[in-house]
Amino acid sequence: MTTAPPRVLTVAGSDSGGGAGIQADLKTMLALGVHGMSVITAVTAQNSRGVQGAWELPEEAVRAQYRAVVDDIGVQAVKTGMLASTVLVETVADLLAGTDAPVVVDPVGVSKHGDALLAASALDSVRTRLLPRATVATPNLDEVAQLTGVRVEDESGMRRAAEAILAFGPRWALVKGGHLPAGSGAVDLLTDGGEEHWLRAPRLDNRHTHGTGCTLASAVAAGLAKGLTVPAAVHEAKEYVTGAIAAGFRLGAGIGPVDHAWRTRGQV
């Protein structure tokens, strides 16, 4: 009998276009050799041009999905994404409190197209209830500003951003610098307040980057589920995402997705 691979649970919204959200998470997990499972928090009508509609699921549906997976199958890591509302943020935070596994929190606020995916009224619950549960929090610079008020314009500002995120209680902050001005490269900062890891990659000339944040957070969770340390999991995730961005492809009339299968594309 084949031994089951490490198990990772994503708690996030569905992207009908397949580039981000639950769909990106599960593709990433498959590509990185773990078994992906899901708790769907919201359903979006979404394509390459943006989000046309979003409907959050009832609290009891989210709780039932989570308990069904964790109580029977178990998890080696959990990743959270779009949680939509205060009720769902607090529901998920309570569920995480009783789960003995590393947690990667992607504090999703807006989509790649600028569409709101989190109610403004839920921000305080993210700060006080969700981030303290995180082994790693993975905000981009817009989410840092939304959560902390710190606006980052250069690499030195990323340290201030990380300090502000860590003040909410996650063990590690991974501040993503992809929104820095052109010329900065694709630089991210991982820190626990003591050690620092700067992760650098070339800034790629490819606009098809839908799902980047979801993919990175899921890749980190996959690494943690496989027993890697946080720095090792993040370095592996950065390498995977850089390749996926390089291979991103046009889909529809707008922004296409990263290619989650870039390592095996063309191999039969």
C-alpha positions in Angstrom: 0.0 0.0 0.0 1.3 3.4 -1.0 2.0 5.8 1.9 -0.1 9.0 1.8 1.9 12.2 1.1 2.0 15.1 3.5 -1.4 16.8 3.8 -2.1 20.5 3.4 -5.4 22.2 3.9 -6.3 25.5 2.2 -9.0 27.7 3.6 -9.8 30.2 0.9 -12.2 31.4 -1.8 -12.8 29.8 -5.2 -11.6 31.5 -8.4 -13.8 30.4 -11.3 -11.1 31.4 -13.7 -8.7 28.9 -12.1 -5.7 31.2 -11.6 -5.9 32.1 -7.9 -7.7 31.0 -4.8 -8.5 27.4 -4.0 -7.7 26.4 -7.6 -4.2 27.9 -7.5 -3.6 26.4 -4.0 -4.5 22.9 -5.0 -2.4 23.0 -8.2 0.6 24.3 -6.3 0.2 21.5 -3.7 0.1 18.8 -6.3 3.1 20.3 -8.1 5.1 20.2 -4.8 4.2 16.7 -3.8 1.7 17.1 -1.1 -2.0 16.2 -0.9 -4.2 19.3 -1.0 -7.6 19.6 0.7 -9.9 22.5 0.8 -12.3 24.6 2.9 -14.1 27.0 0.5 -15.0 30.3 2.3 -16.5 32.2 -0.7 -17.3 31.7 -4.3 -16.3 34.3 -6.8 -17.3 34.9 -10.4 -13.9 35.8 -11.7 -11.9 35.8 -15.0 -8.8 37.4 -16.5 -10.4 40.8 -16.3 -11.5 40.9 -12.7 -14.0 39.8 -10.1 -17.6 40.1 -11.3 -19.2 38.9 -8.0 -18.4 37.3 -4.7 -20.6 35.3 -2.3 -19.3 34.2 1.1 -20.4 30.8 2.6 -22.2 30.6 5.9 -20.1 30.2 9.0 -21.5 26.7 9.6 -20.5 25.5 6.1 -16.9 26.7 6.7 -16.8 25.1 10.1 -18.2 21.8 8.9 -15.8 21.6 6.0 -12.8 22.2 8.3 -13.9 19.7 10.9 -14.7 17.1 8.3 -11.1 17.2 7.0 -9.1 17.8 10.2 -11.0 15.3 12.4 -10.7 12.4 9.9 -7.8 13.0 7.6 -5.6 15.3 9.6 -3.2 18.0 8.4 0.5 18.8 8.4 0.0 22.4 7.5 -2.9 24.9 6.9 -2.9 27.9 4.5 -5.5 30.7 4.7 -6.5 33.0 1.9 -9.7 34.9 1.2 -11.8 35.0 4.3 -14.2 37.8 3.2 -15.8 38.9 6.5 -15.3 39.4 10.2 -17.4 36.3 11.0 -15.4 34.1 8.8 -12.0 35.5 9.9 -13.0 34.8 13.6 -14.4 31.4 12.8 -11.3 30.3 11.0 -9.1 31.8 13.8 -11.0 29.8 16.4 -10.6 26.6 14.3 -6.8 27.2 13.9 -6.4 27.6 17.6 -7.3 23.9 18.1 -5.2 22.6 15.2 -1.6 21.4 15.9 0.0 22.3 12.6 1.9 25.2 11.1 -0.3 27.9 9.6 0.5 30.2 6.7 -1.7 33.3 6.6 -2.0 35.1 3.3 -4.0 38.2 4.5 -5.8 38.6 1.2 -7.4 42.1 0.9 -7.8 42.8 -2.8 -7.5 40.8 -6.0 -4.8 41.3 -8.7 -7.3 43.5 -10.4 -7.9 45.7 -7.4 -11.3 44.1 -6.4 -12.0 44.0 -2.7 -11.9 40.5 -1.2 -12.1 41.4 2.5 -14.6 43.7 4.2 -12.9 46.7 5.8 -14.7 45.9 9.0 -12.8 42.6 9.2 -9.3 44.2 9.3 -9.2 44.4 13.1 -10.1 40.7 13.4 -7.3 39.8 11.0 -4.9 41.8 13.2 -6.0 40.5 16.6 -7.4 37.1 15.9 -5.9 35.6 12.7 -2.3 36.9 12.6 -1.5 35.7 16.1 -2.2 32.1 14.8 0.2 32.4 12.0 3.5 30.5 11.7 4.2 32.7 8.7 2.2 35.7 7.5 2.7 36.6 3.8 1.4 40.2 3.1 2.2 42.1 0.0 2.9 45.8 0.3 -0.7 46.9 -0.3 -1.8 44.5 2.5 0.9 45.8 4.8 -0.4 49.3 4.3 -4.0 48.1 4.8 -3.1 46.3 8.1 -0.5 48.6 9.6 -0.5 51.9 7.9 3.2 51.5 6.9 3.8 52.5 3.3 6.9 51.0 1.7 8.7 52.6 -1.1 12.1 51.0 -0.9 13.9 48.0 0.7 14.6 49.8 3.9 10.9 50.3 4.4 10.4 46.5 4.2 12.1 46.1 7.6 9.6 48.6 9.2 6.8 46.7 7.5 7.9 43.4 8.8 8.3 44.8 12.4 4.7 46.2 12.2 3.4 42.8 11.0 5.3 40.9 13.6 3.8 43.1 16.3 0.4 41.4 15.7 1.9 38.0 16.7 2.9 35.8 13.8 6.2 33.9 14.4 7.6 35.0 11.0 6.7 37.7 8.5 7.3 37.3 4.8 6.9 40.8 3.3 6.6 40.6 -0.5 8.2 43.4 -2.4 6.8 42.7 -5.8 5.0 46.1 -5.8 8.2 48.1 -5.3 9.1 50.5 -8.1 10.6 48.9 -11.3 14.3 48.4 -11.0 14.1 46.9 -7.5 13.9 43.3 -8.7 11.6 40.8 -7.1 12.7 41.1 -3.5 11.0 39.6 -0.4 12.0 39.8 3.2 11.5 36.9 5.7 12.2 37.7 9.3 11.2 36.6 12.8 12.5 39.8 14.3 15.9 38.3 14.9 17.3 36.7 11.7 16.6 38.1 8.3 16.5 36.4 4.9 16.4 38.5 1.8 15.1 36.6 -1.2 15.9 38.0 -4.6 15.0 37.2 -8.1 15.0 39.1 -11.4 11.8 41.1 -12.1 10.3 39.3 -15.1 8.8 41.0 -18.1 5.5 39.1 -17.9 2.2 40.7 -17.0 0.5 37.3 -16.6 0.9 37.0 -12.8 -2.6 36.2 -11.6 -2.4 34.0 -8.5 1.1 34.8 -7.4 0.3 35.4 -3.8 -1.9 32.4 -3.4 0.7 30.2 -5.0 3.6 31.5 -2.9 1.7 31.0 0.4 0.6 27.5 -0.7 4.1 26.6 -1.6 5.4 27.7 1.8 2.7 25.5 3.4 3.7 22.6 1.3 7.3 22.9 2.4 6.3 23.1 6.1 4.1 20.0 5.7 7.2 18.2 4.3 9.1 19.1 7.5 11.2 21.9 6.2 12.2 24.8 8.4 10.5 28.2 7.7 13.5 29.6 5.9 14.0 26.5 3.8 10.3 26.3 2.9 10.2 30.0 1.9 13.4 29.6 -0.2 11.9 26.6 -2.0 8.6 28.5 -2.5 10.3 31.5 -3.9 12.1 29.3 -6.5 8.9 27.6 -7.5 6.9 30.9 -7.8 9.7 32.6 -9.8 9.5 29.7 -12.4 5.7 29.9 -12.4 5.8 33.6 -13.1 8.3 33.2 -15.9 6.0 30.6 -17.5 2.8 32.6 -17.0 0.5 32.6 -20.0 -2.2 34.7 -21.6 -5.7 33.5 -20.9 -8.7 35.6 -21.8 -8.6 39.3 -22.5 -6.8 40.4 -19.3 -4.2 39.2 -16.9 -3.4 35.5 -17.3 -2.2 33.1 -14.6 1.2 31.9 -13.5 1.9 28.3 -14.7 1.7 25.9 -11.8 2.9 23.1 -14.0 6.0 24.9 -15.3 8.3 22.2 -14.1 6.6 19.4 -16.1 5.1 21.4 -19.0 6.0 19.6 -22.2 7.2 16.5 -20.4 5.1 13.5 -21.4 
